[in-house]
Amino acid sequence: MQSLLRYHFNILMMGKFFPALAAMFVGNMMEPPVVLVKTWLSLAWSNEDQDIKERALKMLEEKVGDHKAIAAYMEKHGIR
């Protein structure tokens, strides 16, 4: 129990000084970086092999969510 409290305290302190870093540890709901999502989108929309396009779409779905979540992420971050 004490180690769990220490863990949460450390996250709180980290959040005070490094909010982006602390956000990575809070839950498992970390958003992927915008530049990575843009890369996956450009690969998915490219004229590359079908395997590459499918892999990019798979990564988007795994890390962002279904097509509605991807659209919401794009809207939130101004990706067109």
Steps between C-alpha positions, in 0.01 A plus 500: 500500500780740585668442165171578323467824694860588420432430130199734496690765694784483248252540214348805671840657555607420145179663374584817688834540323461290183131482408551335160716228652254437781214471253676198351468314830142586589286211383570335171328770297805667356446665163762427238706799383344705220802453273465121529129509419573726202758247379252212530234702319733595216603135461136387505411756229815440292561291189717259698451122507173381645691336790646835602162670481336225705775517764458878530123460543553225757732724703248785484222274623716351778633831628214743428186287463229441244428730206294735720785531751748562217274772356466659847880487548551665162247772584654559844850540356408684177607218270345513152 
